[in-house]
Amino acid sequence: MNNDKVVLVVEDEPIIGFALMDMLQELGYGKIELATTLAKANDFLEQSKIDIALLDVNVHGERSYGLANELRGRGVSIIFATGYGDAEYPDALKLVPTLKKPFNQEELNAALSKLS
C-alpha cells in the first residue's frame, strides 16, 4: 500500500493541483502536499521527507528542472507533468517519466507504478 509514501505535487494551477491530490488519494496515497510555487516546494523539501514528486514543468513561467535535480539528488522519484507535449529536458532529466496534460487517473497510476 502507498499510505506511507509522501507525495509532493508541484502545480501552479490550484484546481489542477487539487484534482491531482484527489487522484492520488484514490490510488491509496495518504500524505500529499501541494505546492503552487517552486519556493513553496523547496520549503516542503526542507521540512519533510518526500518519497515521490509530481512536477509541473512550467511553474509560473519558471522551469522546475532545478527542483527536479535537487529532489533526485535526495533519492526522490519524480514524474514530470506538462501541457507542452514533448518538452526538451536537460540531459540529466531526459529519462524522467512524463505525463502529458490532461491525463487521467489510469495514466497517473501507470506512471507511478514504473517508479523504483
N, C-alpha and C positions, 0 to 999 in steps of 0.2 A: 504494500500500500504506500501511497505517496504522502500520507499525513505528516510525516516527519520532515519532509522537504520544504525548504523556504524558497519561494519563488519571487523574484523581483521583476515586475512589469514596468518597463520604461516606455511611456506613451504620452505624447503631448496633447492628445485629444481625450479629455476625461471620459466622454461617453464610450469611446472605443476601449479605453483602459478598463472601465467598469465591466464592459461586456467580456473582455478577456479574463478578468477576475472571476466572473460567473462561470465561464467555460472551464477554467482551471479548478474551481470548486467542484463542479460537476464531475471532473475527472479524478477527484479524490485528493487534490492538494489542499492542505489545511491552513498553511501560513503563506499568505500572499501579500506583498507590499506593492503599492502603486506609486511611482514617481512620475510626475508630469514635466520635470526638468532634469537636466543632467546634474545640476547641483544637488537636487533632492536625492537623486540616485546615488551620488557619491556620499551623501550623508548616511543613507541606509547601509552602504557598503562599509562605512567606518563603524557603524553601531551594531550591525547584525551579521551573522554568518549566513551567507547566501549560497544556496546549492545550485539554483538554475536561474538564468536571467533571459527574459524575452525582451529584446531591444528593438524599438523603432529605430530605423537607420537615421532618419532626419527628425531631430527634436528641436522645435522652434528655430529651424534654419541651420542647426549645427549637427554635424555627423556624430554618431555615438561610437566611433571607432576607438577613441582614446579610452572610454569607459570599457569597451569590449576587451581591449588589451589588458587593462587593469584587472578585470574580472577573470580572464583566462589565466593571468599570472597568479591568481589566488586559487586556481583549480575549479572555478565555477564554469559549469556547462552553459553555453549561450546559444540562442537562436535569434536570428535577425528577422524582423518583420518590416516589410516595405511595400509601399504603393507604387514604387518607381520601376517595377519589373526587375530586370537583371541589372542590379547596381554593380558598379565596379568597386570592389573592395581592395584594400591594401593587401599585399601578398600574404602577410601573416594571418589574414582573416578570410582568405579565399575559400577555405573548406568549411566555414561556419554554415550550418543549415539555415536556409532562408524560406520564410513563408511569405507568399505574395498576397497582399491585401486586395480585396477582402478574402478571408479564409474562414473555414468553418471548424467546428469542434473536432470533427474527424481528422482534418488535416493537421490541426494542432496536436492532437493525440499521436498521430503518426510521427510527427517531427520529434515530440518529446520521447517517444519510445526508442528512437535511434540514438539518443544521448547516452554516453557511457557513465 
